[in-house]
């Protein structure tokens, strides 16, 4: 059974930082491209970032490029997202996802 469990969310002021983690199990994590997506209530899912398997090539949405960093630790079956220079518009529920599944999500709130 595929499990993706996010952690590390919370509430921070604008300009703050958070580090999200996603513990994965039930599939070949090291062989899978992994992504972070986010969703604001009432809106659709927004793709944030993807990291490939193998070389670990990363790609980012323009809205987060230069502020967020995706990484993975295949030995720990864990995906990360470092969120820096957070803005109020980054407030959303963040999900980690493989090609077929996504986790339950973790809330990130950016507010003064």
N, C-alpha and C positions, 0 to 999 in steps of 0.2 A: 504494500500500500504506500503510495506516495504521500509524504508529509513535508510540508514547508511551513516553518514556524518562525515568524518575524519577532524581533525584540529590539529594544533600544529607543523607542519613540518617546515623545513627551512634549512639553511646552517650553518654548524658549523665546526670548525677545528677538526682534529683528537684528540681524548681524551675528546671531549666535550659531552654534554648531551642534550637530548630533551625529551619532554613528549608529546606523541600523545594522542588525545582523539577521541572517536567515539560516536556520539549521535545517538541512535537507536530509531526507532518508527515503528509502524505498525505490531508488533508481540509481543509475550510473551517473553520479553527480559530476565526476571529473570529465566525463565524455559529453556533457550537456551544455550548450549555450544557456546562460542564465540572464534574467532581466529583472529590472525593477520597473513597476508601473505605479501610478497613483490615481486617486479618484476623489473628487470633491462631491459632496452630496448633491444629487440632482443632475450631475454631469457624467459623461462617459469616462472610460478609462483613458488615461494619458500615459503613453510610453515615456519612460525617463532615461533608461540606459540599458545596454546589453554588453555582456562580456562573453567572448567565445570560449569554447573549450580549447585545449591545446595551447596555442600561442597567447591566449588571454587578451586578444585584441578587444579594445573597448570603443563603444560609440555612445554618444549622448544627444539628448534633445537640445536644441539651441537654447531653450529656456533655462537649462541647468549647466550648460557647458562652462567650464572654468570654475565652477563652484562645488559641484558634486564629483565624487570619485567612486567608481565601482571597482571592487576587487573580489578575489575568491581565494580560499584556502582549501585546496582539494584534499589535503590530509585530514582536515577537520570537517569536510562536507559542509562548509559554511560560506555563504555569500555575504558581502558587506556593501554598505553604501555610506560613505562619508559625506555629510551635508554641511557645507560651510557657507558663510555669508547669507544666511537664510533670510528670506523675504516673506512678507505676509502672504503673498500669492503662492508660496510653497506649502501652505496649510492644506493638508489632504490626508487621506488614508493611503499608506504605502504598502504595496504588495510585492513579494518576490514571486517569480514565476519561471517555470521551465516551459518547454514548447506546448505542453498540454494542461498544466495545472498551475494554480496560484494559491498562495497561502491565505490565511484569514485576514491578514493585514494588521498594520500598526499605525496608530494615529500620530501625526506630527502637526503641532499647532504653533504657529509663529505669530506672536502678539505682544504688543507693548502694554 
